Amino acid sequence: MKKVAYDCDVLVIGGGIVGLATAYALTRTAPGTRVTVLEKEAGPARHQTGRNSGVIHSGIYYRPGSLKARYAVRGAAEMVKFCAEHDIAHEVTGKLIVATERDELPRLHALVQRGRENGIPVRELGPAQITEYEPEVRGLAAIHVGTTGICDYSAVAERLADASGAEIRYGARGRAVRIDRRPDLGVAVRTADGGIVRGRVLVNCAGLQCDEVARLTGDDPGMRIVPFRGEYFDLARPELVRGLVYPVPDPAFPFLGVHLTRGIHGGVHVGPNAVPALAREGYDWSVVRPRELAGTLGWPGSWHIARRHWRYGAGELRRSASKSAFTDAVRRLLPAVEAGDLVPAPAGVRAQAVLRDGTLVDDFLIREGARAVHVLNAPSPAATASLPIGREVARRALGALRGEG
């Protein structure tokens, strides 16, 4: 084999919580493994990791046996432990999932069964018991999920970065613009500053850009990231909500609906709705990137989604355009809220993998190529599940290292 001066053993693209958890798992599982992380932003956790509700999800929503169910249940316990060990702000608050309409009651009961199948403690509540937990919340029935919590995921990401011992390159030094993968040699990544980083194995944890990175590597991901913006408000009267309150989700969609989340610093987040973003990092309607938008519109799966789910999408767009419509959605759970109570807050963008036939990929999706591991679908609850996901990705990357040559 030709001699190559490698900069690292494993080269990770993406400095969100999944990429950093992978780096952390690599160096803990195989001490001495040289890891370099490339992150195009000026610091870690600038996209999905740092722009969510900060919830440690219990795992109640996910299909028993799926990666989401197994990793969320395991990851929730591990995340609480990690935060405690590293003095990161967190709290196990529990949460309510509330049915406000009769046709939601069967779905609520199905969640009870799913939670029990996933090994999650669930308590069923009537209207009077709901007000014991949340005096201002109204509903026909609810369930209380005791293992849900909240934390500061940006702080978790920063601690993972430090504890991994990896070399982390930010900004132009961390922006991959070209990837040369040679199965007999490894990978070489050219970065925006003109530098070249060489590794034996590539790990793609690029989130909103993960399908593009897979294509740069030479692998066909078989999916496309379709970005959905989640728009949030802060509650000007946070005393109206004690903890976490969610509606009963629609099982046809991977989104959880407009919910109320008391954050680790005391404020209450309201949202998100889910509307198509006009750019992968399109955090408001003014951000339009024609090439990215053309890619979304040119993907057959986007049109299949539009045809199947236009009614749902129309409702989300209406709530985006009309604060009164958004307020009405919140009032289903919290009748006391007024439009003036909702103060605009930073939005997030969900990196949702969509197949060619319009299927919204429901589970975490990890695929392998020659000397490469690609994380192709890791939206919520990926932050909760990041430690188990990181171990799984690390296991595959180490397997590729062992199999080289």
Salt bridges, closest charged atoms under 4 A:
ASP9 OD1 - ARG34 NH2 3.66
ASP9 OD1 - ARG200 NE 3.25
GLU41 OE2 - LYS40 NZ 2.76
GLU41 OE2 - HIS47 NE2 2.79
GLU78 OE2 - ARG391 NH2 2.89
GLU104 OE2 - ARG332 NH2 2.69
GLU124 OE2 - ARG116 NH2 3.64
ASP152 OD2 - HIS265 NE2 3.84
GLU167 OE2 - ARG169 NE 2.89
GLU167 OE2 - ARG173 NH2 3.92
ASP180 OD2 - ARG182 NH2 3.11
ASP211 OD2 - ARG215 NH1 3.26
ASP211 OD1 - ARG280 NH1 2.50
GLU212 OE2 - ARG215 NH1 3.91
GLU212 OE2 - ARG224 NH2 3.71
GLU212 OE2 - ARG280 NH2 3.38
ASP219 OD1 - ARG181 NH2 2.83
ASP219 OD2 - HIS374 NE2 2.73
GLU231 OE2 - ARG229 NE 3.13
ASP234 OD1 - HIS269 ND1 2.86
GLU281 OE2 - LYS40 NZ 2.66
GLU281 OE2 - HIS47 NE2 3.69
GLU316 OE2 - ARG319 NH2 2.54
ASP328 OD1 - ARG331 NH1 3.23
GLU338 OE1 - ARG331 NH2 3.25
ASP341 OD2 - ARG237 NH2 2.86
ASP363 OD2 - ARG63 NH2 3.97
GLU368 OE2 - ARG396 NH1 3.29
GLU392 OE2 - ARG395 NH2 2.73
GLU392 OE2 - ARG396 NE 2.73
GLU404 OE2 - ARG200 NH1 3.17
GLU404 OE1 - ARG371 NH1 2.92
